[in-house]
Amino acid sequence: MPNTETSVKIDVGEVEISALHIRPTQPLATLVVAHGAGAGMEHPFLQGFAEAMAGEGVATLRFNFPYREAGRRFPDRPPLAISTWQAVMDTASGLSDGEPLWASGKSFGGRMASMAVADGMPARGLVFLGYPLHAPGKPEKLRDEHLYGITVPMLFLQGTRDTFATPELLEAVVAKIGPAATLQWAEGGDHSFAVKGLKRSAAEVGASLAPAVAAFIRQNT
């Protein structure tokens, strides 16, 4: 039986954003999923990922940041992105049946999730689908300072060819965070987890990440 999506509207201050909720029977957790800077919640990568997570017994709530909802290209500044995350997590709590709530995101969305948790937003854990540790070609400017104060379980899923995270730098950051952080490499994957010579749709690529994410959630829930 195909998964069914429920559309949800969420107020963020005076702005209303859209969200999509997929809920299997008796989910072991709800994973809130944020999009990356260049694509919204309906991107096939996130669609495939969310549907595969439902197959793993995990509900998802994915959403658009205000800039994406308004059709703008430049991402929201961190204060608005963090307040958006807080509003969406509150909504996820209301949609849940008391199961643990996790926060995750692709690139920018995951980074904003971690900043929200560092700022006090409750979450059972964090899942990063390609953490943007630094801009391509600028490894000297790391986006890591807030990570060291986070104590909930964190899974870093990262492609080995991701230009947003030099492997040795990310390994050093994860080691510095300590036992709360787990790093899992996607061999040959770029920032979108595409692998040279491997023909897969974006939906298939997103879906391929679900088993590892579900396993991490089970281990830490």
C-alpha positions as CSV (number, residue, x, y, z in Angstrom):
1,M,0.0,0.0,0.0
2,P,1.5,3.3,-1.0
3,N,2.4,5.9,1.6
4,T,-0.1,8.8,2.0
5,E,1.1,12.3,2.7
6,T,-0.8,14.8,4.7
7,S,-0.3,18.5,4.0
8,V,0.2,20.7,7.1
9,K,0.4,24.5,7.6
10,I,2.6,25.9,10.3
11,D,2.8,29.4,11.6
12,V,6.2,30.9,12.1
13,G,5.6,34.3,13.5
14,E,3.4,36.1,10.9
15,V,4.5,33.8,8.2
16,E,2.8,30.5,7.2
17,I,4.9,27.6,5.8
18,S,4.0,24.3,4.3
19,A,4.9,20.8,5.5
20,L,4.3,17.2,4.5
21,H,3.6,14.5,7.0
22,I,4.1,10.7,6.4
23,R,3.1,8.5,9.3
24,P,3.2,4.7,9.3
25,T,1.3,2.7,11.8
26,Q,2.8,2.9,15.3
27,P,6.1,4.6,14.3
28,L,9.1,4.1,16.5
29,A,10.0,7.8,16.1
30,T,9.2,11.0,14.1
31,L,12.0,12.4,12.1
32,V,11.6,16.1,11.2
33,V,13.4,16.8,7.9
34,A,14.6,20.1,6.6
35,H,15.7,20.8,3.0
36,G,19.0,22.1,1.7
37,A,19.6,25.7,0.6
38,G,18.9,25.1,-3.1
39,A,15.8,22.9,-3.1
40,G,12.5,22.6,-1.2
41,M,10.8,19.9,0.7
42,E,9.3,18.3,-2.4
43,H,12.7,17.6,-4.0
44,P,12.8,13.9,-5.2
45,F,15.8,13.2,-2.9
46,L,13.7,14.1,0.2
47,Q,10.6,12.5,-1.2
48,G,12.4,9.2,-1.7
49,F,14.1,9.5,1.7
50,A,10.8,10.2,3.5
51,E,9.0,7.3,1.8
52,A,11.8,4.9,2.6
53,M,11.8,6.1,6.3
54,A,8.1,5.2,6.5
55,G,9.0,1.8,5.2
56,E,11.5,1.6,8.1
57,G,8.8,2.4,10.6
58,V,9.7,6.1,11.1
59,A,7.3,9.0,10.6
60,T,8.6,12.1,8.9
61,L,7.5,15.7,8.8
62,R,9.4,17.8,6.2
63,F,8.9,21.5,5.7
64,N,9.8,24.6,3.7
65,F,11.8,27.4,5.3
66,P,10.1,30.8,4.9
67,Y,12.4,31.9,2.1
68,R,11.6,28.8,0.0
69,E,7.8,29.2,0.8
70,A,8.0,32.8,-0.6
71,G,9.9,31.7,-3.7
72,R,13.1,33.4,-2.7
73,R,16.5,31.9,-3.5
74,F,18.7,33.2,-0.7
75,P,18.3,31.2,2.6
76,D,16.9,32.7,5.8
77,R,19.3,34.0,8.3
78,P,19.9,31.7,11.3
79,P,17.6,33.5,13.8
80,L,14.6,33.0,11.5
81,A,15.7,29.5,10.5
82,I,16.0,28.5,14.2
83,S,12.6,29.9,15.1
84,T,11.2,28.0,12.1
85,W,12.8,24.8,13.4
86,Q,11.3,25.4,16.9
87,A,7.8,26.0,15.4
88,V,8.0,22.8,13.3
89,M,9.2,20.7,16.2
90,D,6.2,22.0,18.2
91,T,3.9,20.9,15.4
92,A,5.6,17.5,15.1
93,S,5.0,17.0,18.8
94,G,1.3,17.7,18.4
95,L,1.1,15.3,15.5
96,S,2.9,12.5,17.3
97,D,1.6,9.9,19.8
98,G,4.4,10.5,22.2
99,E,7.2,8.8,20.2
100,P,10.7,10.4,20.2
101,L,11.2,13.4,18.0
102,W,14.4,13.6,15.9
103,A,15.7,16.5,13.9
104,S,17.5,16.1,10.5
105,G,18.2,17.9,7.3
106,K,20.1,18.1,4.1
107,S,23.1,20.4,4.3
108,F,21.8,23.9,5.3
109,G,18.7,22.3,6.9
110,G,20.7,20.0,9.1
111,R,23.1,22.7,10.1
112,M,20.2,24.9,11.2
113,A,18.7,22.0,13.1
114,S,22.0,21.6,15.0
115,M,22.0,25.4,15.8
116,A,18.4,25.1,17.0
117,V,19.3,22.2,19.3
118,A,22.4,24.1,20.5
119,D,20.0,27.0,21.3
120,G,17.9,24.8,23.5
121,M,15.4,23.1,21.1
122,P,14.5,19.6,22.5
123,A,15.3,16.7,20.2
124,R,16.1,13.0,20.9
125,G,18.9,13.2,18.3
126,L,20.2,14.8,15.1
127,V,20.8,13.3,11.6
128,F,22.9,15.2,9.1
129,L,22.5,14.3,5.4
130,G,25.7,15.9,4.3
131,Y,26.8,18.4,6.9
132,P,28.2,21.7,5.3
133,L,31.3,21.9,7.5
134,H,32.8,24.6,5.2
135,A,32.1,26.2,1.9
136,P,33.8,24.5,-1.1
137,G,37.4,25.5,-1.3
138,K,37.3,27.3,2.1
139,P,38.3,24.7,4.7
140,E,39.8,27.4,6.9
141,K,36.3,28.6,7.8
142,L,34.6,25.8,9.7
143,R,31.0,25.8,10.8
144,D,31.6,23.8,13.9
145,E,31.7,25.9,17.1
146,H,28.1,25.2,18.2
147,L,28.4,21.5,17.7
148,Y,30.6,20.9,20.8
149,G,27.9,21.9,23.2
150,I,25.4,19.4,21.9
151,T,25.0,16.2,23.9
152,V,22.2,14.3,22.0
153,P,23.2,11.5,19.6
154,M,24.3,12.8,16.2
155,L,24.7,10.9,13.0
156,F,26.8,12.5,10.2
157,L,26.1,10.8,6.9
158,Q,28.6,12.2,4.4
159,G,29.8,11.4,0.9
160,T,33.6,10.9,0.5
161,R,33.6,13.3,-2.4
162,D,31.6,16.0,-0.7
163,T,33.3,19.4,-1.3
164,F,31.5,20.9,1.7
165,A,33.4,18.7,4.1
166,T,37.1,17.7,3.7
167,P,37.2,14.2,5.1
168,E,40.1,14.6,7.6
169,L,38.5,17.9,8.9
170,L,35.1,16.3,9.5
171,E,36.7,13.3,11.1
172,A,38.6,15.6,13.5
173,V,35.3,17.5,14.3
174,V,33.4,14.3,15.0
175,A,36.3,13.0,17.2
176,K,36.3,16.3,19.1
177,I,32.6,16.1,19.7
178,G,33.1,12.7,21.4
179,P,30.9,9.7,21.9
180,A,27.6,11.5,21.0
181,A,28.7,11.8,17.4
182,T,28.9,9.0,14.8
183,L,30.3,9.5,11.3
184,Q,29.3,7.2,8.4
185,W,30.8,7.6,5.0
186,A,28.9,7.1,1.7
187,E,31.8,5.9,-0.5
188,G,32.1,8.0,-3.7
189,G,29.2,10.2,-2.8
190,D,29.2,13.9,-3.6
191,H,27.2,16.6,-1.7
192,S,24.0,15.1,-3.1
193,F,25.2,11.6,-2.5
194,A,25.5,10.9,-6.2
195,V,28.2,8.4,-7.1
196,K,30.1,8.6,-10.4
197,G,29.2,5.7,-12.7
198,L,26.1,4.7,-10.6
199,K,22.9,5.6,-12.4
200,R,20.3,6.4,-9.7
201,S,17.4,8.9,-9.6
202,A,17.5,11.5,-6.8
203,A,14.6,9.6,-5.1
204,E,16.6,6.4,-5.2
205,V,19.6,8.2,-3.7
206,G,17.6,9.6,-0.9
207,A,15.9,6.3,-0.2
208,S,19.3,4.6,0.0
209,L,20.2,6.6,3.1
210,A,17.1,5.5,5.1
211,P,18.3,2.1,6.4
212,A,21.4,3.7,8.1
213,V,19.3,6.5,9.6
214,A,16.6,4.1,10.8
215,A,19.3,1.8,12.4
216,F,20.8,4.8,14.2
217,I,17.4,5.9,15.5
218,R,16.7,2.4,16.8
219,Q,20.0,2.2,18.5
220,N,19.4,5.5,20.3
221,T,15.7,5.5,21.0
